[in-house]
Amino acid sequence: MLDILANYLMLSIENNLQVNETYLRNLLNFFVRHYHLSNYIKNLEIIYEPYDNKEYLTAEYGLSYIGINLKGILEELNYLFHNDPYYKNLSSYEKNLYQYTCFIEVIAHEVRHARDLRNIHSVKDTLEKKILSPIKWTLPGYEDTPNYSKLFRIYERYYEVCPTERLANFTSLNLCYELLKKVSKSNTVRDEYLLKLLSSLLNPYEINPNPTKYFLEKAHAQTAWKDIAPVIPKLSLEKKLIYGFPIPATYYHKLQEESFKLD
């Protein structure tokens, strides 16, 4: 998978391909085929919501479709490249690389939600299923869950510690970082993605030392923790970090120092 995406990324840069609906559809189709998600992603919807420099819809996974705000993302990138001191200093090559990688990140994030929905429907009793099933209403198709409106407000308030988003962030950012290690002539963009990856994993620990349990408690699904807790001691430090389980302070500070070096 990495080799194919790396080639596509380099082809995009070398030929200065325009990011349009066709480009995004080709990219999404690759992910759908690779992960066998044709039952969970049937359409691509292009959203044209402008970037407002505050908060706007980047992308969404709905029931059987992925929506991508092509207009907003391009406008945000244009804003960053012309106004943000860090991004202004990127070379033309680095800006192109960052733009193409950004769209891979966005699609990979939403595709992860589709994979999680399939995971919940699976008969296999995996750790991820144990984590996500009690909060399946954070994924499409469960809007008829009792008290859905109240639960969704909890999701919006505690978005940063939500396991659904944590796993999607890790999958997409880690994929981009691994891609950039393969293709990048510039450490700058690669290091930026490593910083984004580390930040997405570490920041929730500033809210609570056990982010996943904390969200389950807020979502009134704390009983699910009884099935999850016995598995945790068997996991590596990296797996504990990925899933938002408690990690040693020494490990946290080591990764935090790595973030400071890159910031």
Backbone as numpy.savetxt, mean C-alpha at the origin, in Angstrom:
# Nx Ny Nz CAx CAy CAz Cx Cy Cz
8.00 -12.05 -11.57 7.18 -10.85 -11.57 8.04 -9.58 -11.57
9.05 -9.56 -10.69 9.91 -8.38 -10.57 10.61 -8.07 -11.89
11.10 -9.11 -12.55 11.82 -8.89 -13.80 10.92 -8.28 -14.88
9.68 -8.77 -14.95 8.75 -8.26 -15.96 8.41 -6.80 -15.66
8.13 -6.51 -14.40 7.81 -5.12 -14.03 9.00 -4.20 -14.22
10.19 -4.71 -13.91 11.40 -3.91 -14.09 11.60 -3.56 -15.57
11.37 -4.51 -16.43 11.48 -4.25 -17.87 10.44 -3.24 -18.33
9.24 -3.35 -17.79 8.16 -2.42 -18.15 8.49 -1.01 -17.67
9.07 -0.94 -16.49 9.46 0.36 -15.93 10.55 1.01 -16.78
11.55 0.25 -17.16 12.62 0.79 -17.98 12.13 1.15 -19.37
11.24 0.33 -19.92 10.65 0.63 -21.23 9.88 1.94 -21.17
9.18 2.17 -20.08 8.41 3.41 -19.91 9.32 4.62 -19.93
10.45 4.51 -19.23 11.38 5.63 -19.15 12.08 5.86 -20.48
12.57 4.80 -21.07 13.32 4.92 -22.33 12.47 5.50 -23.46
11.18 5.17 -23.47 10.30 5.63 -24.54 9.40 6.78 -24.12
9.63 7.27 -22.89 8.85 8.40 -22.36 7.34 8.16 -22.58
6.89 6.99 -22.19 5.49 6.63 -22.40 4.56 7.53 -21.61
3.44 7.86 -22.20 2.44 8.70 -21.54 1.61 7.84 -20.60
1.44 8.31 -19.37 0.58 7.61 -18.43 -0.86 8.03 -18.71
-1.59 7.13 -19.36 -2.99 7.40 -19.67 -3.81 6.16 -19.33
-5.06 6.13 -19.75 -5.91 5.00 -19.39 -5.37 3.69 -19.95
-4.88 3.71 -21.19 -4.33 2.49 -21.80 -3.12 1.99 -21.02
-2.26 2.91 -20.64 -1.06 2.55 -19.87 -1.45 1.88 -18.56
-2.40 2.50 -17.84 -2.82 1.96 -16.55 -3.54 0.63 -16.70
-4.32 0.51 -17.76 -5.05 -0.74 -17.98 -4.08 -1.90 -18.26
-3.05 -1.63 -19.04 -2.05 -2.67 -19.30 -1.33 -3.11 -18.03
-1.01 -2.12 -17.21 -0.32 -2.41 -15.95 -1.23 -3.20 -15.01
-2.48 -2.78 -14.90 -3.41 -3.47 -14.02 -3.66 -4.90 -14.51
-3.80 -5.06 -15.82 -4.05 -6.40 -16.37 -2.91 -7.36 -16.03
-1.70 -6.83 -15.99 -0.55 -7.67 -15.62 -0.73 -8.19 -14.19
-1.08 -7.31 -13.28 -1.28 -7.72 -11.89 -2.42 -8.73 -11.76
-3.49 -8.48 -12.46 -4.66 -9.37 -12.40 -4.28 -10.78 -12.87
-3.54 -10.84 -13.98 -3.13 -12.14 -14.50 -2.15 -12.83 -13.56
-1.21 -12.05 -13.04 -0.17 -12.64 -12.18 -0.77 -13.25 -10.92
-1.72 -12.54 -10.31 -2.31 -13.00 -9.05 -3.63 -13.76 -9.25
-4.03 -13.96 -10.50 -5.27 -14.70 -10.80 -6.47 -14.07 -10.09
-6.67 -12.80 -10.37 -7.71 -12.03 -9.69 -8.88 -11.65 -10.60
-9.06 -12.37 -11.69 -10.11 -11.99 -12.64 -11.51 -12.00 -12.03
-11.71 -12.77 -10.96 -13.02 -12.79 -10.28 -13.18 -11.62 -9.32
-12.07 -10.93 -9.03 -12.11 -9.86 -8.03 -11.84 -8.48 -8.61
-11.23 -8.44 -9.80 -11.00 -7.17 -10.48 -11.43 -7.35 -11.93
-12.54 -6.73 -12.28 -13.07 -6.87 -13.63 -12.96 -5.59 -14.46
-12.83 -4.46 -13.78 -12.82 -3.18 -14.51 -11.82 -2.21 -13.91
-11.39 -1.29 -14.75 -10.61 -0.13 -14.31 -11.47 1.10 -14.54
-11.60 1.90 -13.51 -12.34 3.16 -13.64 -11.38 4.32 -13.42
-11.35 5.24 -14.35 -10.50 6.42 -14.23 -11.28 7.52 -13.54
-10.70 8.05 -12.48 -11.32 9.14 -11.70 -10.63 10.44 -12.09
-11.40 11.49 -12.20 -10.84 12.79 -12.59 -11.12 13.84 -11.51
-10.68 13.54 -10.31 -10.83 14.47 -9.19 -9.54 15.27 -9.06
-9.61 16.60 -9.04 -8.39 17.41 -9.01 -7.64 17.29 -7.69
-6.35 17.51 -7.77 -5.50 17.56 -6.58 -5.69 18.90 -5.89
-5.88 18.88 -4.56 -6.15 20.14 -3.85 -5.11 20.47 -2.79
-3.98 19.72 -2.78 -2.87 19.99 -1.86 -3.23 19.70 -0.40
-4.38 19.06 -0.17 -4.76 18.70 1.20 -5.06 17.22 1.26
-6.27 16.87 0.87 -6.66 15.47 0.89 -7.57 15.22 -0.30
-7.26 14.20 -1.05 -8.08 13.88 -2.21 -8.00 12.38 -2.46
-8.94 11.88 -3.24 -8.97 10.45 -3.52 -7.89 10.09 -4.53
-6.97 9.23 -4.12 -5.91 8.76 -5.02 -6.39 7.56 -5.83
-6.91 6.57 -5.13 -7.41 5.36 -5.78 -8.34 4.64 -4.81
-9.09 3.69 -5.32 -9.98 2.91 -4.47 -10.21 1.53 -5.08
-10.46 0.58 -4.18 -10.86 -0.74 -4.64 -12.32 -0.92 -4.27
-13.16 -1.02 -5.28 -14.57 -1.29 -5.06 -14.86 -2.73 -5.40
-16.10 -3.12 -5.29 -16.45 -4.50 -5.58 -16.25 -4.78 -7.06
-15.20 -5.52 -7.38 -14.83 -5.97 -8.72 -14.19 -4.89 -9.61
-13.81 -3.76 -9.07 -13.13 -2.75 -9.90 -12.06 -2.02 -9.09
-11.14 -1.41 -9.80 -10.17 -0.51 -9.19 -10.31 0.85 -9.86
-10.45 1.88 -9.07 -10.53 3.24 -9.57 -9.23 3.98 -9.30
-8.72 4.67 -10.29 -7.47 5.42 -10.16 -7.70 6.86 -10.58
-7.30 7.77 -9.72 -7.47 9.20 -10.00 -6.29 9.69 -10.83
-6.36 9.45 -12.11 -5.27 9.82 -13.01 -5.00 11.32 -12.97
-6.04 12.12 -13.02 -5.90 13.59 -13.02 -5.23 14.06 -11.73
-5.75 13.60 -10.59 -5.24 14.06 -9.30 -3.80 13.67 -9.06
-3.45 12.42 -9.39 -2.08 11.97 -9.16 -1.09 12.74 -10.03
-1.43 12.94 -11.30 -0.55 13.69 -12.19 -0.41 15.14 -11.71
-1.50 15.73 -11.24 -1.44 17.11 -10.74 -0.60 17.19 -9.47
-0.71 16.19 -8.60 0.10 16.19 -7.38 1.58 16.05 -7.71
1.89 15.16 -8.62 3.30 14.99 -9.02 3.84 16.28 -9.63
3.06 16.90 -10.46 3.47 18.17 -11.08 3.71 19.23 -10.01
2.82 19.25 -9.01 2.98 20.22 -7.91 4.28 19.95 -7.14
4.53 18.69 -6.82 5.74 18.34 -6.07 6.99 18.69 -6.85
7.01 18.37 -8.12 8.20 18.60 -8.94 8.50 20.08 -9.13
7.50 20.93 -8.96 7.70 22.37 -9.16 7.76 23.18 -7.86
7.28 22.59 -6.75 7.16 23.39 -5.53 7.88 22.80 -4.31
7.97 21.50 -4.23 8.61 20.89 -3.07 10.13 20.92 -3.24
10.86 21.46 -2.27 12.32 21.60 -2.41 13.02 20.28 -2.70
12.56 19.20 -2.10 13.20 17.90 -2.32 12.97 17.43 -3.75
11.73 17.42 -4.18 11.41 16.89 -5.51 11.86 17.82 -6.63
11.96 19.10 -6.36 12.44 20.04 -7.38 13.87 19.73 -7.78
14.64 19.21 -6.85 16.06 18.95 -7.11 16.32 17.62 -7.81
15.27 16.84 -8.06 15.46 15.59 -8.79 15.80 15.89 -10.24
16.61 15.04 -10.84 16.91 15.18 -12.26 15.68 14.77 -13.08
15.71 15.05 -14.36 14.60 14.66 -15.24 14.40 13.15 -15.22
15.52 12.43 -15.25 15.45 10.97 -15.18 14.78 10.53 -13.88
15.18 11.12 -12.77 14.62 10.75 -11.46 13.15 11.08 -11.36
12.74 12.20 -11.94 11.32 12.56 -11.91 10.49 11.56 -12.71
10.99 11.18 -13.88 10.29 10.19 -14.68 10.21 8.85 -13.95
11.31 8.45 -13.37 11.36 7.20 -12.62 10.37 7.23 -11.46
10.34 8.34 -10.75 9.44 8.46 -9.61 7.98 8.41 -10.06
7.68 9.07 -11.17 6.30 9.11 -11.65 5.81 7.70 -12.02
6.57 6.99 -12.81 6.14 5.65 -13.22 6.04 4.72 -12.02
6.99 4.84 -11.10 6.97 3.99 -9.91 5.75 4.30 -9.05
5.39 5.57 -9.00 4.24 5.98 -8.20 2.96 5.27 -8.66
2.78 5.15 -9.96 1.57 4.48 -10.46 1.61 2.98 -10.20
2.79 2.39 -10.24 2.91 0.98 -9.86 2.53 0.81 -8.39
3.00 1.74 -7.56 2.67 1.70 -6.14 1.16 1.77 -5.91
0.50 2.71 -6.58 -0.94 2.91 -6.40 -1.71 1.66 -6.80
-1.37 1.09 -7.95 -2.07 -0.10 -8.43 -1.79 -1.30 -7.51
-0.53 -1.47 -7.12 -0.18 -2.61 -6.26 -0.90 -2.53 -4.91
-1.09 -1.31 -4.41 -1.81 -1.12 -3.14 -3.25 -1.62 -3.26
-3.94 -1.18 -4.30 -5.34 -1.57 -4.47 -5.47 -3.06 -4.82
-4.52 -3.58 -5.59 -4.54 -5.01 -5.92 -4.40 -5.84 -4.64
-3.60 -5.35 -3.69 -3.46 -6.07 -2.43 -4.81 -6.19 -1.71
-5.64 -5.16 -1.79 -6.97 -5.24 -1.18 -7.80 -6.36 -1.84
-7.68 -6.49 -3.15 -8.40 -7.56 -3.85 -7.89 -8.92 -3.42
-6.59 -9.03 -3.25 -6.00 -10.29 -2.78 -6.48 -10.62 -1.37
-6.60 -9.59 -0.54 -7.09 -9.82 0.82 -8.55 -10.27 0.83
-9.34 -9.71 -0.06 -10.75 -10.12 -0.15 -10.82 -11.59 -0.56
-10.01 -11.99 -1.51 -9.97 -13.40 -1.90 -9.50 -14.27 -0.74
-8.54 -13.77 0.02 -8.01 -14.50 1.17 -9.11 -14.75 2.19
-9.95 -13.75 2.42 -11.05 -13.89 3.37 -12.05 -14.95 2.91
-12.25 -15.01 1.60 -13.19 -15.98 1.04 -12.60 -17.39 0.96
-11.28 -17.52 1.13 -10.61 -18.81 1.00 -10.95 -19.74 2.16
-10.87 -21.04 1.91 -11.10 -22.02 2.98 -9.85 -22.20 3.83
-8.71 -21.72 3.33 -7.46 -21.85 4.08 -7.47 -20.94 5.30
-7.02 -21.48 6.43 -7.02 -20.72 7.68 -5.63 -20.15 7.92
-5.32 -19.05 7.25 -4.00 -18.43 7.34 -3.98 -17.36 8.43
-2.78 -16.92 8.79 -2.64 -15.85 9.77 -3.30 -14.57 9.26
-3.08 -14.27 7.98 -3.68 -13.06 7.42 -5.21 -13.13 7.47
-5.76 -14.30 7.25 -7.21 -14.46 7.33 -7.68 -14.23 8.76
-6.94 -14.71 9.74 -7.29 -14.49 11.14 -7.32 -13.00 11.49
-6.37 -12.26 10.88 -6.27 -10.82 11.14 -7.38 -10.06 10.43
-7.64 -10.40 9.18 -8.52 -9.59 8.33 -10.00 -9.96 8.43
-10.31 -11.21 8.70 -11.72 -11.62 8.73 -12.57 -10.82 9.72
-12.06 -10.54 10.93 -12.88 -9.76 11.88 -13.12 -8.32 11.43
-12.30 -7.84 10.50 -12.47 -6.46 10.01 -12.70 -6.47 8.50
-13.38 -7.50 8.01 -13.63 -7.63 6.57 -14.46 -6.49 6.02
-15.15 -5.77 6.90 -15.95 -4.61 6.46 -15.06 -3.46 5.97
-13.73 -3.56 6.17 -12.82 -2.54 5.61 -12.57 -2.80 4.13
-13.08 -3.91 3.62 -12.98 -4.26 2.20 -14.36 -4.22 1.56
-14.45 -4.07 0.24 -15.75 -3.95 -0.42 -16.58 -5.23 -0.34
-17.91 -5.05 -0.36 -18.81 -6.18 -0.35 -19.45 -6.44 1.00
-19.01 -5.71 2.02 -19.53 -5.92 3.37 -20.18 -4.65 3.93
-20.71 -3.85 3.02 -21.34 -2.60 3.45 -22.65 -2.82 4.21
-23.16 -4.06 4.17 -24.39 -4.36 4.91 -24.09 -4.87 6.33
-22.81 -4.80 6.73 -22.43 -5.17 8.09 -23.18 -4.30 9.10
-23.74 -4.90 10.17 -24.42 -4.08 11.19 -23.52 -2.97 11.71
-24.10 -1.79 11.86 -23.35 -0.61 12.35 -22.19 -0.24 11.42
-22.36 -0.49 10.13 -21.28 -0.23 9.18 -20.83 1.23 9.21
-21.75 2.15 9.29 -21.39 3.57 9.28 -20.50 3.92 10.46
-20.82 3.39 11.65 -20.00 3.66 12.83 -18.64 3.00 12.69
-18.64 1.77 12.18 -17.38 1.07 11.99 -16.49 1.78 10.98
-17.09 2.30 9.91 -16.30 2.97 8.89 -15.69 4.26 9.44
-16.37 4.92 10.36 -15.80 6.11 10.99 -14.59 5.72 11.84
-14.65 4.54 12.45 -13.49 4.03 13.20 -12.33 3.79 12.25
-12.62 3.19 11.10 -11.60 2.96 10.07 -10.95 4.27 9.63
-11.76 5.29 9.41 -11.22 6.58 8.97 -10.37 7.22 10.06
-10.81 7.08 11.31 -10.09 7.71 12.43 -8.77 6.99 12.71
-8.78 5.66 12.61 -7.60 4.86 12.95 -6.99 4.21 11.71
-7.10 4.90 10.62 -6.62 4.41 9.32 -5.16 3.96 9.39
-4.34 4.70 10.10 -2.90 4.45 10.10 -2.55 3.12 10.77
-3.41 2.64 11.67 -3.12 1.37 12.34 -4.01 0.23 11.84
-4.78 0.48 10.80 -5.66 -0.55 10.24 -4.82 -1.62 9.53
-4.96 -2.89 9.91 -4.16 -3.95 9.28 -4.37 -4.05 7.77
-5.58 -3.79 7.30 -5.85 -3.86 5.87 -4.95 -2.89 5.11
-4.85 -1.67 5.63 -4.03 -0.65 4.98 -2.55 -0.91 5.20
-2.22 -1.43 6.38 -0.81 -1.72 6.67 -0.26 -2.72 5.67
-1.00 -3.80 5.44 -0.54 -4.83 4.52 -0.47 -4.32 3.08
-1.44 -3.48 2.71 -1.42 -2.91 1.35 -0.25 -1.95 1.18
0.04 -1.17 2.22 1.18 -0.26 2.16 2.49 -1.03 2.06
2.63 -2.06 2.89 3.87 -2.83 2.87 4.07 -3.49 1.50
3.02 -4.14 1.00 3.14 -4.86 -0.27 3.53 -3.94 -1.41
2.86 -2.79 -1.50 3.11 -1.88 -2.62 4.45 -1.17 -2.51
4.78 -0.68 -1.32 6.04 0.05 -1.14 7.25 -0.87 -1.23
7.11 -2.06 -0.67 8.21 -3.02 -0.74 8.44 -3.47 -2.18
7.37 -3.67 -2.93 7.50 -4.02 -4.34 8.25 -2.94 -5.10
7.88 -1.69 -4.87 8.54 -0.58 -5.57 10.01 -0.47 -5.18
10.30 -0.66 -3.91 11.69 -0.60 -3.46 12.52 -1.70 -4.12
11.98 -2.92 -4.18 12.70 -4.02 -4.80 12.88 -3.77 -6.30
11.87 -3.19 -6.93 11.97 -2.84 -8.34 13.09 -1.84 -8.58
13.12 -0.82 -7.75 14.10 0.25 -7.91 15.52 -0.25 -7.66
15.67 -1.25 -6.83 16.99 -1.84 -6.63 17.47 -2.50 -7.91
16.54 -2.96 -8.75 16.89 -3.62 -10.00 17.20 -2.65 -11.13
16.43 -1.54 -11.18 16.51 -0.70 -12.38 17.13 0.67 -12.17
17.17 1.13 -10.94 17.50 2.54 -10.74 18.99 2.82 -10.88
19.29 3.87 -11.66 20.64 4.40 -11.73 20.82 5.45 -10.63
19.73 5.74 -9.96 19.73 6.79 -8.94 19.36 6.21 -7.58
20.24 6.39 -6.60 19.91 5.96 -5.24 18.84 6.83 -4.62
18.65 8.04 -5.17 17.74 9.00 -4.56 16.31 8.49 -4.53
15.79 8.06 -5.66 14.41 7.58 -5.72 14.27 6.27 -4.96
15.26 5.40 -5.09 15.23 4.13 -4.36 15.19 4.38 -2.85
16.04 5.29 -2.37 16.07 5.59 -0.94 14.78 6.27 -0.48
14.17 7.04 -1.36 12.90 7.68 -1.01 11.83 6.61 -0.77
11.84 5.57 -1.58 10.87 4.49 -1.38 11.19 3.65 -0.15
12.45 3.50 0.16 12.80 2.80 1.40 12.34 3.62 2.60
12.49 4.92 2.54 12.02 5.79 3.61 10.50 5.70 3.77
9.79 5.71 2.65 8.33 5.60 2.70 7.92 4.25 3.29
8.64 3.21 2.93 8.35 1.87 3.45 8.57 1.81 4.96
9.73 2.29 5.40 10.03 2.27 6.84 9.05 3.12 7.62
8.70 4.28 7.09 7.77 5.17 7.78 6.39 4.53 7.93
5.93 3.87 6.86 4.60 3.25 6.92 4.56 2.12 7.94
5.69 1.44 8.13 5.75 0.34 9.09 5.95 0.83 10.52
6.75 1.89 10.70 7.12 2.34 12.05 6.16 3.34 12.66
5.59 4.23 11.85 4.74 5.29 12.40 3.59 4.77 13.25
2.93 3.67 12.88 1.83 3.18 13.73 2.26 2.82 15.15
3.54 2.46 15.35 4.02 2.13 16.69 4.10 3.36 17.58
4.07 4.54 16.98 4.03 5.76 17.78 2.63 5.98 18.33
1.63 5.35 17.71 0.25 5.43 18.19 0.01 4.39 19.27
0.53 3.17 19.03 0.38 2.09 20.00 1.46 1.04 19.73
2.06 0.46 20.78 3.12 -0.53 20.57 2.62 -1.85 19.98
1.32 -2.01 19.89 0.73 -3.21 19.28 -0.37 -2.76 18.33
0.00 -2.18 17.18 -0.97 -1.51 16.29 -2.14 -2.38 15.85
-1.88 -3.62 15.47 -2.97 -4.47 14.98 -3.97 -4.79 16.08
-3.50 -5.16 17.26 -4.41 -5.41 18.38 -5.19 -4.16 18.73
-4.52 -3.02 18.69 -5.16 -1.75 19.01 -6.32 -1.47 18.06
-6.11 -1.70 16.77 -7.20 -1.46 15.81 -8.33 -2.45 16.04
-8.01 -3.71 16.27 -9.06 -4.70 16.52 -9.90 -4.32 17.73
-9.26 -3.78 18.74 -10.00 -3.34 19.93 -10.91 -2.17 19.60
-10.39 -1.21 18.86 -11.20 -0.06 18.48 -12.37 -0.47 17.59
-12.17 -1.54 16.79 -13.20 -2.01 15.87 -14.12 -3.04 16.52
-14.00 -3.17 17.85 -14.84 -4.10 18.62 -14.66 -5.54 18.14
-13.42 -5.89 17.78 -13.11 -7.25 17.33 -11.97 -7.83 18.16
-11.89 -7.42 19.43 -10.77 -7.82 20.28 -10.74 -9.32 20.55
-11.89 -10.00 20.46 -11.88 -11.45 20.71 -11.05 -12.19 19.67
-10.89 -11.60 18.49 -10.09 -12.24 17.43 -8.63 -12.38 17.85
-8.20 -11.55 18.78 -6.81 -11.57 19.21 -6.45 -12.90 19.88
-7.42 -13.58 20.45 -7.16 -14.86 21.12 -6.65 -15.92 20.14
-7.08 -15.83 18.87 -6.62 -16.77 17.86 -5.28 -16.35 17.26
-4.99 -15.06 17.34 -3.77 -14.53 16.72 -2.57 -14.61 17.66
-2.77 -14.28 18.93 -1.67 -14.16 19.90 -0.76 -15.38 19.98
-1.30 -16.61 19.99 -0.40 -17.78 20.12 0.59 -17.95 18.97
0.29 -17.36 17.82 1.15 -17.51 16.65 2.36 -16.57 16.70
2.21 -15.46 17.38 3.20 -14.37 17.33 4.59 -14.78 17.77
4.78 -15.52 18.88 6.14 -15.87 19.31 6.93 -16.66 18.27
6.24 -17.34 17.36 6.91 -18.17 16.35 7.40 -17.35 15.15
6.97 -16.10 15.07 7.27 -15.28 13.90 8.63 -14.60 14.02
9.25 -14.33 12.88 10.49 -13.56 12.87 10.19 -12.10 13.19
11.23 -11.34 13.50 11.05 -9.92 13.78 10.45 -9.21 12.57
10.91 -9.59 11.37 10.42 -8.96 10.15 8.92 -9.21 9.98
8.49 -10.45 10.23 7.06 -10.78 10.10 6.24 -10.03 11.14
6.75 -9.93 12.35 6.04 -9.18 13.39 5.87 -7.72 12.97
6.92 -7.17 12.36 6.86 -5.79 11.89 5.83 -5.65 10.77
5.84 -6.57 9.83 4.91 -6.50 8.71 3.46 -6.54 9.18
3.19 -7.40 10.17 1.81 -7.57 10.63 1.40 -6.59 11.72
2.32 -5.77 12.18 1.95 -4.78 13.20 1.82 -5.37 14.58
2.64 -6.39 14.88 2.67 -7.00 16.20 3.79 -6.35 17.02
3.81 -6.55 18.33 4.86 -5.94 19.16 6.26 -6.37 18.72
7.17 -5.42 18.70 8.57 -5.69 18.35 9.46 -5.11 19.44
10.67 -5.65 19.62 11.59 -5.13 20.64 11.96 -3.67 20.36
12.16 -2.93 21.43 12.54 -1.52 21.28 13.84 -1.37 20.51
14.77 -2.31 20.70 16.06 -2.23 20.00 15.87 -2.34 18.49
14.98 -3.21 18.07 14.70 -3.39 16.64 14.02 -2.16 16.07
13.08 -1.62 16.84 12.37 -0.40 16.41 13.37 0.74 16.22
14.24 0.94 17.20 15.18 2.07 17.13 16.21 1.88 16.02
16.58 0.63 15.75 17.51 0.35 14.66 16.91 0.78 13.32
15.65 0.43 13.10 14.96 0.81 11.85 14.71 2.31 11.81
14.42 2.89 12.97 14.19 4.33 13.03 15.46 5.10 12.68
16.58 4.61 13.14 17.86 5.25 12.79 18.12 5.17 11.30
17.73 4.06 10.69 17.87 3.93 9.23 17.02 4.98 8.52
15.83 5.23 9.07 14.94 6.26 8.50 15.58 7.63 8.61
16.18 7.92 9.76 16.80 9.22 9.97 17.95 9.47 9.00
18.67 8.40 8.67 19.78 8.53 7.72 19.28 8.91 6.32
18.09 8.44 6.01 17.54 8.67 4.67 16.77 9.97 4.59
16.27 10.45 5.72 15.38 11.62 5.72 16.14 12.90 5.36
